[in-house]
Amino acid sequence: MIRFECDYGEGAHPSILQRLQETNLEQTPGYGEDVYCAKARETIKKLCGTPKADVQFLVGGTQANLTVISAALRPHQGVVAAQSAHINVHETGSIEACGHKVLALPAKDGKIAAGQIAALCEAHRADASREHTVQPKMVYLSQPTELGTLYTRSELMAISDVCRANGLYLFVDGARLGYGIAAAGNDVSFGDLGTLCDVFYIGGTKQGALFGEAVVLVNPALQEDFRYLIKQKGGMLAKGRLLGLQFSALLEEQAKLYLSLSRHADRLADRLRAAFSAHGFSFLVESRTNQVFPILPDTLLDALAKDYSFSDQQRIDPARRAVRFCTSWATKEADVDALCADLDRLCGAPESV
């Protein structure tokens, strides 16, 4: 079985495993208070242009999301997000379990717009009974989104401006950030996130690390006592140096390894897009990151499922479904070759070939 259902099916890049092996028997302080985490923090602050930021390492994306959101919000406040946002559909109500409502907005291709956020805030202020409703206080975005689409720099700037005008924190989930930064046509940099966001994180779990996310707390108001919340929410790793070592390996030299692995995944995803497109198939959304969402007939999907794993996205009509094929930092060129060849075998060679 060749697996395309996610981007965290493999272990870790060999250079990370080598560093872990080389330092395996060293003794260091725990909980991220070691020299390796200190080095990784400085690397990240320099990369993002945020010298005054606090950088903390958590073990996974769900812990990062619920810890950041619960740290930022008071009990009567909620977080604004797209209906398709990860915190709204894939985290088992973790945000609600912390006592905060997700204020979901309709999304176009996984994205919400500055105007929607402004309208929500205005409607809340204009409500004479507003004290009886949840107060919006944070906006959560993913870059890339759950559908692999990207916010442009101008879109992020507009959302950031609305957040600042309305006293909202802006939080960007970067679990797949590298795949977005490396994508063709992207114009958002690490530095842009450092300028426009109050808090964001750089994903490791889906980007070549064994596990881990690096949370960058830009706004000083979010830095105080944050480590208390990491511990309380179960996101603090006792052997914290394992996280620092991994992020140093991925992000040193201006994120050389991180972006190289991301470009690899994006390039192979582009090959899959071209193969599906060559056979006349359309897509649920257009994107250039590592997630591909073709709309395919059930008969073809049944045939492909014998040798390939992929994720169902949604039913389009009685005979077709949108599915997700996801490449990763470790996807093999030969596996993409095999899928492209099987598409030709099952559908007939494209006329252009």
DRENLOBA-77095 format. One record per residue (C-alpha): x negated, y negated, z. Coordinates in steps of 0.05 Angstrom, whole numbers, plus 5000, padded with zeros to 4 digits. Example, Ala and Ser with C-alpha at 12.3 -4.5 7.8 and 13.67 -1.06 7.14 Angstrom:
<node><c1>4754</c1><c2>5090</c2><c3>5156</c3></node>
<node><c1>4727</c1><c2>5021</c2><c3>5143</c3></node>
//
This chain:
<node><c1>5000</c1><c2>5000</c2><c3>5000</c3></node>
<node><c1>4973</c1><c2>4932</c2><c3>4980</c3></node>
<node><c1>4998</c1><c2>4880</c2><c3>5029</c3></node>
<node><c1>5021</c1><c2>4810</c2><c3>5009</c3></node>
<node><c1>5072</c1><c2>4798</c2><c3>5065</c3></node>
<node><c1>5029</c1><c2>4751</c2><c3>5108</c3></node>
<node><c1>4961</c1><c2>4717</c2><c3>5115</c3></node>
<node><c1>4941</c1><c2>4747</c2><c3>5182</c3></node>
<node><c1>4937</c1><c2>4821</c2><c3>5164</c3></node>
<node><c1>4861</c1><c2>4824</c2><c3>5165</c3></node>
<node><c1>4813</c1><c2>4816</c2><c3>5222</c3></node>
<node><c1>4761</c1><c2>4760</c2><c3>5217</c3></node>
<node><c1>4709</c1><c2>4734</c2><c3>5169</c3></node>
<node><c1>4642</c1><c2>4772</c2><c3>5176</c3></node>
<node><c1>4604</c1><c2>4709</c2><c3>5197</c3></node>
<node><c1>4651</c1><c2>4702</c2><c3>5257</c3></node>
<node><c1>4642</c1><c2>4774</c2><c3>5276</c3></node>
<node><c1>4567</c1><c2>4765</c2><c3>5271</c3></node>
<node><c1>4568</c1><c2>4706</c2><c3>5319</c3></node>
<node><c1>4612</c1><c2>4744</c2><c3>5367</c3></node>
<node><c1>4564</c1><c2>4803</c2><c3>5365</c3></node>
<node><c1>4502</c1><c2>4759</c2><c3>5374</c3></node>
<node><c1>4531</c1><c2>4726</c2><c3>5436</c3></node>
<node><c1>4569</c1><c2>4786</c2><c3>5462</c3></node>
<node><c1>4528</c1><c2>4797</c2><c3>5526</c3></node>
<node><c1>4518</c1><c2>4723</c2><c3>5543</c3></node>
<node><c1>4548</c1><c2>4699</c2><c3>5608</c3></node>
<node><c1>4587</c1><c2>4633</c2><c3>5603</c3></node>
<node><c1>4639</c1><c2>4596</c2><c3>5644</c3></node>
<node><c1>4710</c1><c2>4615</c2><c3>5628</c3></node>
<node><c1>4773</c1><c2>4580</c2><c3>5602</c3></node>
<node><c1>4740</c1><c2>4539</c2><c3>5548</c3></node>
<node><c1>4690</c1><c2>4504</c2><c3>5593</c3></node>
<node><c1>4629</c1><c2>4533</c2><c3>5558</c3></node>
<node><c1>4576</c1><c2>4504</c2><c3>5511</c3></node>
<node><c1>4607</c1><c2>4537</c2><c3>5450</c3></node>
<node><c1>4675</c1><c2>4504</c2><c3>5461</c3></node>
<node><c1>4641</c1><c2>4438</c2><c3>5475</c3></node>
<node><c1>4603</c1><c2>4443</c2><c3>5409</c3></node>
<node><c1>4667</c1><c2>4461</c2><c3>5371</c3></node>
<node><c1>4704</c1><c2>4402</c2><c3>5402</c3></node>
<node><c1>4651</c1><c2>4353</c2><c3>5378</c3></node>
<node><c1>4652</c1><c2>4385</c2><c3>5309</c3></node>
<node><c1>4727</c1><c2>4377</c2><c3>5304</c3></node>
<node><c1>4728</c1><c2>4305</c2><c3>5330</c3></node>
<node><c1>4675</c1><c2>4286</c2><c3>5279</c3></node>
<node><c1>4712</c1><c2>4322</c2><c3>5223</c3></node>
<node><c1>4777</c1><c2>4287</c2><c3>5239</c3></node>
<node><c1>4748</c1><c2>4219</c2><c3>5256</c3></node>
<node><c1>4778</c1><c2>4221</c2><c3>5326</c3></node>
<node><c1>4721</c1><c2>4209</c2><c3>5375</c3></node>
<node><c1>4769</c1><c2>4195</c2><c3>5433</c3></node>
<node><c1>4814</c1><c2>4255</c2><c3>5421</c3></node>
<node><c1>4819</c1><c2>4314</c2><c3>5468</c3></node>
<node><c1>4811</c1><c2>4382</c2><c3>5434</c3></node>
<node><c1>4838</c1><c2>4444</c2><c3>5467</c3></node>
<node><c1>4838</c1><c2>4516</c2><c3>5442</c3></node>
<node><c1>4899</c1><c2>4560</c2><c3>5449</c3></node>
<node><c1>4907</c1><c2>4633</c2><c3>5430</c3></node>
<node><c1>4964</c1><c2>4627</c2><c3>5379</c3></node>
<node><c1>5012</c1><c2>4583</c2><c3>5341</c3></node>
<node><c1>5074</c1><c2>4595</c2><c3>5383</c3></node>
<node><c1>5036</c1><c2>4579</c2><c3>5447</c3></node>
<node><c1>5009</c1><c2>4516</c2><c3>5414</c3></node>
<node><c1>5077</c1><c2>4493</c2><c3>5391</c3></node>
<node><c1>5114</c1><c2>4505</c2><c3>5456</c3></node>
<node><c1>5057</c1><c2>4477</c2><c3>5499</c3></node>
<node><c1>5050</c1><c2>4413</c2><c3>5459</c3></node>
<node><c1>5125</c1><c2>4401</c2><c3>5456</c3></node>
<node><c1>5138</c1><c2>4417</c2><c3>5529</c3></node>
<node><c1>5080</c1><c2>4373</c2><c3>5550</c3></node>
<node><c1>5105</c1><c2>4314</c2><c3>5510</c3></node>
<node><c1>5179</c1><c2>4314</c2><c3>5526</c3></node>
<node><c1>5220</c1><c2>4298</c2><c3>5588</c3></node>
<node><c1>5278</c1><c2>4345</c2><c3>5604</c3></node>
<node><c1>5331</c1><c2>4304</c2><c3>5567</c3></node>
<node><c1>5290</c1><c2>4297</c2><c3>5503</c3></node>
<node><c1>5287</c1><c2>4338</c2><c3>5439</c3></node>
<node><c1>5243</c1><c2>4349</c2><c3>5379</c3></node>
<node><c1>5264</c1><c2>4332</c2><c3>5308</c3></node>
<node><c1>5247</c1><c2>4384</c2><c3>5255</c3></node>
<node><c1>5269</c1><c2>4413</c2><c3>5188</c3></node>
<node><c1>5322</c1><c2>4467</c2><c3>5190</c3></node>
<node><c1>5270</c1><c2>4514</c2><c3>5161</c3></node>
<node><c1>5216</c1><c2>4494</c2><c3>5211</c3></node>
<node><c1>5178</c1><c2>4549</c2><c3>5246</c3></node>
<node><c1>5200</c1><c2>4526</c2><c3>5315</c3></node>
<node><c1>5273</c1><c2>4529</c2><c3>5292</c3></node>
<node><c1>5274</c1><c2>4597</c2><c3>5257</c3></node>
<node><c1>5214</c1><c2>4640</c2><c3>5276</c3></node>
<node><c1>5196</c1><c2>4629</c2><c3>5349</c3></node>
<node><c1>5253</c1><c2>4664</c2><c3>5385</c3></node>
<node><c1>5279</c1><c2>4601</c2><c3>5417</c3></node>
<node><c1>5213</c1><c2>4586</c2><c3>5452</c3></node>
<node><c1>5226</c1><c2>4511</c2><c3>5450</c3></node>
<node><c1>5296</c1><c2>4518</c2><c3>5478</c3></node>
<node><c1>5269</c1><c2>4566</c2><c3>5530</c3></node>
<node><c1>5225</c1><c2>4508</c2><c3>5554</c3></node>
<node><c1>5288</c1><c2>4466</c2><c3>5562</c3></node>
<node><c1>5284</c1><c2>4425</c2><c3>5498</c3></node>
<node><c1>5332</c1><c2>4424</c2><c3>5439</c3></node>
<node><c1>5307</c1><c2>4427</c2><c3>5367</c3></node>
<node><c1>5344</c1><c2>4372</c2><c3>5329</c3></node>
<node><c1>5345</c1><c2>4404</c2><c3>5260</c3></node>
<node><c1>5353</c1><c2>4363</c2><c3>5197</c3></node>
<node><c1>5370</c1><c2>4387</c2><c3>5127</c3></node>
<node><c1>5306</c1><c2>4397</c2><c3>5088</c3></node>
<node><c1>5288</c1><c2>4393</c2><c3>5014</c3></node>
<node><c1>5236</c1><c2>4446</c2><c3>4997</c3></node>
<node><c1>5219</c1><c2>4451</c2><c3>5071</c3></node>
<node><c1>5207</c1><c2>4377</c2><c3>5081</c3></node>
<node><c1>5244</c1><c2>4322</c2><c3>5118</c3></node>
<node><c1>5238</c1><c2>4248</c2><c3>5100</c3></node>
<node><c1>5225</c1><c2>4185</c2><c3>5138</c3></node>
<node><c1>5294</c1><c2>4158</c2><c3>5122</c3></node>
<node><c1>5327</c1><c2>4219</c2><c3>5155</c3></node>
<node><c1>5288</c1><c2>4208</c2><c3>5219</c3></node>
<node><c1>5303</c1><c2>4134</c2><c3>5220</c3></node>
<node><c1>5378</c1><c2>4148</c2><c3>5209</c3></node>
<node><c1>5378</c1><c2>4199</c2><c3>5266</c3></node>
<node><c1>5346</c1><c2>4149</c2><c3>5314</c3></node>
<node><c1>5393</c1><c2>4093</c2><c3>5294</c3></node>
<node><c1>5454</c1><c2>4139</c2><c3>5302</c3></node>
<node><c1>5430</c1><c2>4158</c2><c3>5372</c3></node>
<node><c1>5420</c1><c2>4085</c2><c3>5393</c3></node>
<node><c1>5487</c1><c2>4065</c2><c3>5364</c3></node>
<node><c1>5524</c1><c2>4120</c2><c3>5402</c3></node>
<node><c1>5558</c1><c2>4089</c2><c3>5463</c3></node>
<node><c1>5555</c1><c2>4158</c2><c3>5495</c3></node>
<node><c1>5482</c1><c2>4170</c2><c3>5479</c3></node>
<node><c1>5465</c1><c2>4188</c2><c3>5551</c3></node>
<node><c1>5508</c1><c2>4250</c2><c3>5541</c3></node>
<node><c1>5466</c1><c2>4274</c2><c3>5482</c3></node>
<node><c1>5395</c1><c2>4296</c2><c3>5472</c3></node>
<node><c1>5347</c1><c2>4238</c2><c3>5459</c3></node>
<node><c1>5299</c1><c2>4247</c2><c3>5400</c3></node>
<node><c1>5227</c1><c2>4236</c2><c3>5423</c3></node>
<node><c1>5182</c1><c2>4277</c2><c3>5377</c3></node>
<node><c1>5179</c1><c2>4296</c2><c3>5304</c3></node>
<node><c1>5151</c1><c2>4364</c2><c3>5285</c3></node>
<node><c1>5124</c1><c2>4377</c2><c3>5215</c3></node>
<node><c1>5085</c1><c2>4434</c2><c3>5185</c3></node>
<node><c1>5029</c1><c2>4422</c2><c3>5135</c3></node>
<node><c1>5039</c1><c2>4464</c2><c3>5093</c3></node>
<node><c1>5113</c1><c2>4475</c2><c3>5107</c3></node>
<node><c1>5146</c1><c2>4543</c2><c3>5116</c3></node>
<node><c1>5158</c1><c2>4543</c2><c3>5041</c3></node>
<node><c1>5086</c1><c2>4527</c2><c3>5024</c3></node>
<node><c1>5101</c1><c2>4456</c2><c3>5002</c3></node>
<node><c1>5060</c1><c2>4396</c2><c3>5022</c3></node>
<node><c1>5073</c1><c2>4327</c2><c3>5050</c3></node>
<node><c1>5037</c1><c2>4274</c2><c3>5010</c3></node>
<node><c1>4996</c1><c2>4221</c2><c3>5045</c3></node>
<node><c1>5049</c1><c2>4168</c2><c3>5029</c3></node>
<node><c1>5104</c1><c2>4213</c2><c3>5058</c3></node>
<node><c1>5064</c1><c2>4224</c2><c3>5122</c3></node>
<node><c1>5049</c1><c2>4150</c2><c3>5127</c3></node>
<node><c1>5123</c1><c2>4133</c2><c3>5121</c3></node>
<node><c1>5142</c1><c2>4185</c2><c3>5174</c3></node>
<node><c1>5086</c1><c2>4160</c2><c3>5219</c3></node>
<node><c1>5111</c1><c2>4088</c2><c3>5212</c3></node>
<node><c1>5182</c1><c2>4109</c2><c3>5230</c3></node>
<node><c1>5158</c1><c2>4148</c2><c3>5290</c3></node>
<node><c1>5118</c1><c2>4090</c2><c3>5316</c3></node>
<node><c1>5175</c1><c2>4041</c2><c3>5304</c3></node>
<node><c1>5223</c1><c2>4085</c2><c3>5343</c3></node>
<node><c1>5176</c1><c2>4109</c2><c3>5399</c3></node>
<node><c1>5171</c1><c2>4181</c2><c3>5375</c3></node>
<node><c1>5110</c1><c2>4225</c2><c3>5377</c3></node>
<node><c1>5088</c1><c2>4256</c2><c3>5311</c3></node>
<node><c1>5064</c1><c2>4329</c2><c3>5316</c3></node>
<node><c1>5038</c1><c2>4368</c2><c3>5256</c3></node>
<node><c1>5033</c1><c2>4443</c2><c3>5259</c3></node>
<node><c1>4970</c1><c2>4462</c2><c3>5220</c3></node>
<node><c1>4973</c1><c2>4537</c2><c3>5225</c3></node>
<node><c1>4958</c1><c2>4540</c2><c3>5150</c3></node>
<node><c1>4925</c1><c2>4472</c2><c3>5146</c3></node>
<node><c1>4865</c1><c2>4494</c2><c3>5105</c3></node>
<node><c1>4908</c1><c2>4524</c2><c3>5051</c3></node>
<node><c1>4942</c1><c2>4456</c2><c3>5046</c3></node>
<node><c1>4879</c1><c2>4414</c2><c3>5046</c3></node>
<node><c1>4846</c1><c2>4458</c2><c3>4993</c3></node>
<node><c1>4908</c1><c2>4460</c2><c3>4948</c3></node>
<node><c1>4908</c1><c2>4427</c2><c3>4879</c3></node>
<node><c1>4939</c1><c2>4358</c2><c3>4882</c3></node>
<node><c1>4935</c1><c2>4351</c2><c3>4958</c3></node>
<node><c1>4916</c1><c2>4281</c2><c3>4982</c3></node>
<node><c1>4919</c1><c2>4291</c2><c3>5057</c3></node>
<node><c1>4853</c1><c2>4299</c2><c3>5094</c3></node>
<node><c1>4833</c1><c2>4318</c2><c3>5165</c3></node>
<node><c1>4820</c1><c2>4244</c2><c3>5176</c3></node>
<node><c1>4890</c1><c2>4225</c2><c3>5154</c3></node>
<node><c1>4920</c1><c2>4271</c2><c3>5206</c3></node>
<node><c1>4875</c1><c2>4239</c2><c3>5258</c3></node>
<node><c1>4900</c1><c2>4170</c2><c3>5239</c3></node>
<node><c1>4974</c1><c2>4185</c2><c3>5228</c3></node>
<node><c1>4991</c1><c2>4236</c2><c3>5282</c3></node>
<node><c1>4995</c1><c2>4236</c2><c3>5357</c3></node>
<node><c1>4977</c1><c2>4309</c2><c3>5359</c3></node>
<node><c1>4963</c1><c2>4364</c2><c3>5308</c3></node>
<node><c1>4927</c1><c2>4430</c2><c3>5306</c3></node>
<node><c1>4879</c1><c2>4465</c2><c3>5260</c3></node>
<node><c1>4898</c1><c2>4538</c2><c3>5250</c3></node>
<node><c1>4850</c1><c2>4595</c2><c3>5258</c3></node>
<node><c1>4894</c1><c2>4657</c2><c3>5263</c3></node>
<node><c1>4917</c1><c2>4653</c2><c3>5190</c3></node>
<node><c1>4852</c1><c2>4623</c2><c3>5165</c3></node>
<node><c1>4796</c1><c2>4673</c2><c3>5178</c3></node>
<node><c1>4791</c1><c2>4675</c2><c3>5254</c3></node>
<node><c1>4810</c1><c2>4734</c2><c3>5296</c3></node>
<node><c1>4859</c1><c2>4688</c2><c3>5333</c3></node>
<node><c1>4864</c1><c2>4617</c2><c3>5358</c3></node>
<node><c1>4888</c1><c2>4547</c2><c3>5343</c3></node>
<node><c1>4851</c1><c2>4481</c2><c3>5357</c3></node>
<node><c1>4899</c1><c2>4428</c2><c3>5384</c3></node>
<node><c1>4876</c1><c2>4356</c2><c3>5372</c3></node>
<node><c1>4909</c1><c2>4309</c2><c3>5421</c3></node>
<node><c1>4898</c1><c2>4239</c2><c3>5392</c3></node>
<node><c1>4947</c1><c2>4200</c2><c3>5435</c3></node>
<node><c1>4919</c1><c2>4190</c2><c3>5505</c3></node>
<node><c1>4990</c1><c2>4196</c2><c3>5534</c3></node>
<node><c1>4990</c1><c2>4270</c2><c3>5514</c3></node>
<node><c1>4921</c1><c2>4286</c2><c3>5541</c3></node>
<node><c1>4934</c1><c2>4279</c2><c3>5615</c3></node>
<node><c1>4944</c1><c2>4346</c2><c3>5650</c3></node>
<node><c1>4949</c1><c2>4383</c2><c3>5584</c3></node>
<node><c1>4905</c1><c2>4440</c2><c3>5609</c3></node>
<node><c1>4955</c1><c2>4452</c2><c3>5666</c3></node>
<node><c1>5008</c1><c2>4464</c2><c3>5613</c3></node>
<node><c1>4963</c1><c2>4510</c2><c3>5572</c3></node>
<node><c1>4953</c1><c2>4553</c2><c3>5633</c3></node>
<node><c1>5026</c1><c2>4552</c2><c3>5653</c3></node>
<node><c1>5050</c1><c2>4571</c2><c3>5583</c3></node>
<node><c1>5002</c1><c2>4629</c2><c3>5576</c3></node>
<node><c1>4959</c1><c2>4599</c2><c3>5522</c3></node>
<node><c1>4893</c1><c2>4594</c2><c3>5559</c3></node>
<node><c1>4842</c1><c2>4648</c2><c3>5543</c3></node>
<node><c1>4797</c1><c2>4669</c2><c3>5601</c3></node>
<node><c1>4741</c1><c2>4686</c2><c3>5552</c3></node>
<node><c1>4749</c1><c2>4618</c2><c3>5521</c3></node>
<node><c1>4681</c1><c2>4618</c2><c3>5488</c3></node>
<node><c1>4709</c1><c2>4667</c2><c3>5436</c3></node>
<node><c1>4751</c1><c2>4610</c2><c3>5409</c3></node>
<node><c1>4696</c1><c2>4559</c2><c3>5409</c3></node>
<node><c1>4649</c1><c2>4605</c2><c3>5371</c3></node>
<node><c1>4702</c1><c2>4619</c2><c3>5318</c3></node>
<node><c1>4720</c1><c2>4546</c2><c3>5305</c3></node>
<node><c1>4647</c1><c2>4526</c2><c3>5302</c3></node>
<node><c1>4635</c1><c2>4579</c2><c3>5249</c3></node>
<node><c1>4696</c1><c2>4557</c2><c3>5209</c3></node>
<node><c1>4689</c1><c2>4481</c2><c3>5214</c3></node>
<node><c1>4616</c1><c2>4463</c2><c3>5217</c3></node>
<node><c1>4584</c1><c2>4429</c2><c3>5157</c3></node>
<node><c1>4648</c1><c2>4391</c2><c3>5142</c3></node>
<node><c1>4691</c1><c2>4454</c2><c3>5146</c3></node>
<node><c1>4651</c1><c2>4488</c2><c3>5092</c3></node>
<node><c1>4672</c1><c2>4560</c2><c3>5108</c3></node>
<node><c1>4744</c1><c2>4541</c2><c3>5126</c3></node>
<node><c1>4756</c1><c2>4506</c2><c3>5060</c3></node>
<node><c1>4719</c1><c2>4558</c2><c3>5019</c3></node>
<node><c1>4765</c1><c2>4613</c2><c3>5048</c3></node>
<node><c1>4825</c1><c2>4569</c2><c3>5036</c3></node>
<node><c1>4807</c1><c2>4555</c2><c3>4964</c3></node>
<node><c1>4799</c1><c2>4630</c2><c3>4952</c3></node>
<node><c1>4870</c1><c2>4644</c2><c3>4977</c3></node>
<node><c1>4900</c1><c2>4586</c2><c3>4938</c3></node>
<node><c1>4865</c1><c2>4607</c2><c3>4874</c3></node>
<node><c1>4892</c1><c2>4678</c2><c3>4878</c3></node>
<node><c1>4962</c1><c2>4651</c2><c3>4894</c3></node>
<node><c1>4957</c1><c2>4609</c2><c3>4831</c3></node>
<node><c1>4941</c1><c2>4672</c2><c3>4792</c3></node>
<node><c1>5004</c1><c2>4705</c2><c3>4819</c3></node>
<node><c1>5045</c1><c2>4643</c2><c3>4801</c3></node>
<node><c1>5018</c1><c2>4645</c2><c3>4731</c3></node>
<node><c1>5034</c1><c2>4719</c2><c3>4724</c3></node>
<node><c1>5106</c1><c2>4712</c2><c3>4747</c3></node>
<node><c1>5115</c1><c2>4650</c2><c3>4705</c3></node>
<node><c1>5087</c1><c2>4685</c2><c3>4643</c3></node>
<node><c1>5144</c1><c2>4736</c2><c3>4649</c3></node>
<node><c1>5196</c1><c2>4680</c2><c3>4652</c3></node>
<node><c1>5211</c1><c2>4683</c2><c3>4726</c3></node>
<node><c1>5228</c1><c2>4620</c2><c3>4764</c3></node>
<node><c1>5211</c1><c2>4601</c2><c3>4835</c3></node>
<node><c1>5250</c1><c2>4582</c2><c3>4897</c3></node>
<node><c1>5202</c1><c2>4523</c2><c3>4907</c3></node>
<node><c1>5141</c1><c2>4497</c2><c3>4870</c3></node>
<node><c1>5078</c1><c2>4498</c2><c3>4911</c3></node>
<node><c1>5003</c1><c2>4504</c2><c3>4903</c3></node>
<node><c1>4985</c1><c2>4535</c2><c3>4970</c3></node>
<node><c1>4977</c1><c2>4608</c2><c3>4988</c3></node>
<node><c1>5051</c1><c2>4624</c2><c3>4991</c3></node>
<node><c1>5088</c1><c2>4643</c2><c3>4927</c3></node>
<node><c1>5164</c1><c2>4648</c2><c3>4923</c3></node>
<node><c1>5186</c1><c2>4681</c2><c3>4858</c3></node>
<node><c1>5259</c1><c2>4697</c2><c3>4843</c3></node>
<node><c1>5260</c1><c2>4769</c2><c3>4818</c3></node>
<node><c1>5312</c1><c2>4821</c2><c3>4800</c3></node>
<node><c1>5326</c1><c2>4875</c2><c3>4851</c3></node>
<node><c1>5306</c1><c2>4929</c2><c3>4802</c3></node>
<node><c1>5236</c1><c2>4900</c2><c3>4794</c3></node>
<node><c1>5229</c1><c2>4889</c2><c3>4869</c3></node>
<node><c1>5249</c1><c2>4961</c2><c3>4883</c3></node>
<node><c1>5195</c1><c2>4984</c2><c3>4835</c3></node>
<node><c1>5142</c1><c2>4938</c2><c3>4864</c3></node>
<node><c1>5159</c1><c2>4957</c2><c3>4936</c3></node>
<node><c1>5131</c1><c2>5027</c2><c3>4923</c3></node>
<node><c1>5060</c1><c2>4999</c2><c3>4922</c3></node>
<node><c1>5064</c1><c2>4927</c2><c3>4949</c3></node>
<node><c1>5090</c1><c2>4895</c2><c3>5012</c3></node>
<node><c1>5123</c1><c2>4826</c2><c3>5009</c3></node>
<node><c1>5174</c1><c2>4787</c2><c3>5049</c3></node>
<node><c1>5247</c1><c2>4775</c2><c3>5032</c3></node>
<node><c1>5266</c1><c2>4702</c2><c3>5032</c3></node>
<node><c1>5338</c1><c2>4696</c2><c3>5010</c3></node>
<node><c1>5390</c1><c2>4726</c2><c3>4964</c3></node>
<node><c1>5400</c1><c2>4684</c2><c3>4901</c3></node>
<node><c1>5456</c1><c2>4724</c2><c3>4868</c3></node>
<node><c1>5482</c1><c2>4796</c2><c3>4868</c3></node>
<node><c1>5423</c1><c2>4818</c2><c3>4825</c3></node>
<node><c1>5364</c1><c2>4774</c2><c3>4847</c3></node>
<node><c1>5326</c1><c2>4755</c2><c3>4909</c3></node>
<node><c1>5274</c1><c2>4702</c2><c3>4926</c3></node>
<node><c1>5214</c1><c2>4736</c2><c3>4959</c3></node>
<node><c1>5147</c1><c2>4713</c2><c3>4986</c3></node>
<node><c1>5080</c1><c2>4738</c2><c3>4964</c3></node>
<node><c1>5026</c1><c2>4711</c2><c3>5009</c3></node>
<node><c1>4951</c1><c2>4712</c2><c3>4996</c3></node>
<node><c1>4899</c1><c2>4703</c2><c3>5050</c3></node>
<node><c1>4826</c1><c2>4685</c2><c3>5060</c3></node>
<node><c1>4810</c1><c2>4759</c2><c3>5051</c3></node>
<node><c1>4856</c1><c2>4779</c2><c3>4993</c3></node>
<node><c1>4818</c1><c2>4820</c2><c3>4943</c3></node>
<node><c1>4814</c1><c2>4799</c2><c3>4870</c3></node>
<node><c1>4826</c1><c2>4872</c2><c3>4851</c3></node>
<node><c1>4892</c1><c2>4873</c2><c3>4889</c3></node>
<node><c1>4916</c1><c2>4813</c2><c3>4850</c3></node>
<node><c1>4892</c1><c2>4846</c2><c3>4786</c3></node>
<node><c1>4933</c1><c2>4908</c2><c3>4803</c3></node>
<node><c1>4996</c1><c2>4868</c2><c3>4816</c3></node>
<node><c1>4989</c1><c2>4829</c2><c3>4751</c3></node>
<node><c1>4978</c1><c2>4894</c2><c3>4713</c3></node>
<node><c1>5039</c1><c2>4926</c2><c3>4744</c3></node>
<node><c1>5081</c1><c2>4865</c2><c3>4726</c3></node>
<node><c1>5059</c1><c2>4875</c2><c3>4654</c3></node>
<node><c1>5074</c1><c2>4949</c2><c3>4657</c3></node>
<node><c1>5143</c1><c2>4940</c2><c3>4688</c3></node>
<node><c1>5164</c1><c2>4878</c2><c3>4649</c3></node>
<node><c1>5126</c1><c2>4886</c2><c3>4584</c3></node>
<node><c1>5065</c1><c2>4845</c2><c3>4566</c3></node>
<node><c1>5080</c1><c2>4770</c2><c3>4560</c3></node>
<node><c1>5088</c1><c2>4747</c2><c3>4489</c3></node>
<node><c1>5030</c1><c2>4698</c2><c3>4496</c3></node>
<node><c1>4982</c1><c2>4756</c2><c3>4510</c3></node>
//
